[in-house]
C-alpha cells in the first residue's frame, strides 16, 4: 500500500523569517513610542520644576512687599534679575529685598561648578501696580517647548519666540487703613 500524500507540505516547528521580521518591526515601533514618551515626560518634569521655582520666587517677593507696606510702591520695576549678581546690603528694607530677589531670579541661590543654577532659564521679574491698592508680582522665564504666549507684558520679546515665554503672576493687596 502506498503512503497517503498530504495536500500541504509539512512545516517544521518554529517561526518563519517573515514572522520574525514582522515581530521585530512591531517591537521597534513600540520601543520608539516608549522613547518618545520618556523624552516628553522629561521635558514636562523640567517645565513643572521651573514653574514651581517661579511660583516660590513670586510668593517670596509678595511676602517681602506685604512685610514692608510703607515702601510698597518703591518695588515697582520691570528689570529684576537683569544684569550680574551683586552683593546685597545687610540692613533690611527695600534695597535688600530687591537685591536678594534679583540674585535669586538669576539663580545665585545654588551654584554648580561656579555657574548659577538655582532658578529658571532666563528668569526675570516685574512688579507693577494694578490699581491704587494692589500690586502684581510677575516672574517670567524661558520654557522648552512653544505654547500660547502669556498675556502679561513682563519679559515680552526677550526670549525670541514669545510662545516660549512663561509667566506666573501673584497679586499683592495693600490694605488702606483710614481713620474716621
Secondary structure, DSSP 8 states (H G I E B T S, - for coil): ------SS----SS--HHHHHHHHHHHHHHHHHHHHHHHHHHHHHHHHHHHHHHHHHHHHHHHHHHHTGGGGGGG-EEEET-S------SS-SHHHHHHHHHHHHHTTTSEETTEE-SS-TT-EEEEEEEETTEEEEEEEEE-SS-----SS-TTTTSSSSGGGEEEEEEEEE-------
